[in-house]
Amino acid sequence: MEALKIKYVLPLAAFIAVLLVSWYFWGPAGGKLTALNEGNFAQFAQEFDRAANDERVVLLLSPT
């Protein structure tokens, strides 16, 4: 039973990894990720508001 779980978990993990890498390069943002800072916040807000009828995702990461 344990070997059966590993048999399915490893390919599933690989598949998810491929999907995440694909989404990163060719996803909704077209691979364009931006580090948000004071210098580009106005541009970010304008782009975010422009896509009001589309799906929008903001991922905030903190080093702490």
N, C-alpha and C positions, 0 to 999 in steps of 0.2 A: 504494500500500500504506500509506503514512504517513497519508494522508487518511482511509483506512478505519479505522485505529486511533483517530484523533481522533473520528471519527463515532460510535464505540462508547464511548469513554472518557468523554466529556463527559456523555452521558445517564446512564451508570452512576454517575459521581461525583455528579450531581444526585440520583439515586435514593437513593444511600447517605446523602447529606446529609438528605434528607427522612425517611428511616428513623431516623437519629440524633436529629433534632429531635422526631419523633413519640415515640420511646422515652423521650426526656428528659421530655416532658410527660405521657405516658400509659403509661409502661413499668411494670415490676414495682413500683417504688417509688411509682407514681402521681404522678410528678413531684416527689416529696418528697425533696430532697437536703438533707443536713445537713453543716454544718462541724463536725468532731469536735474537741472541746476538753475540758479538765479538768472543766468544769461539766456536760457532758452525756455523759461517757463511761459512767457507770453505766447511764443510760437506753439508750444505744446497745448495750451488752453485753446488757442484758435483752431488747431487741427482737431482737438478732441470735440469741440463744439460743432465743427463742420460735419462730423460723422454722426450726428444726432440720430439718424434713422438706421444706422449700421450697428453691428456689434462692436463694443469697445472693451478692451481689457487693459487694466493697469496693474502691473506687478510691482509691488514695493518690497524691496529687500533691505534688511538692516544687518550690519556686521556685528551687532550686539545681541 
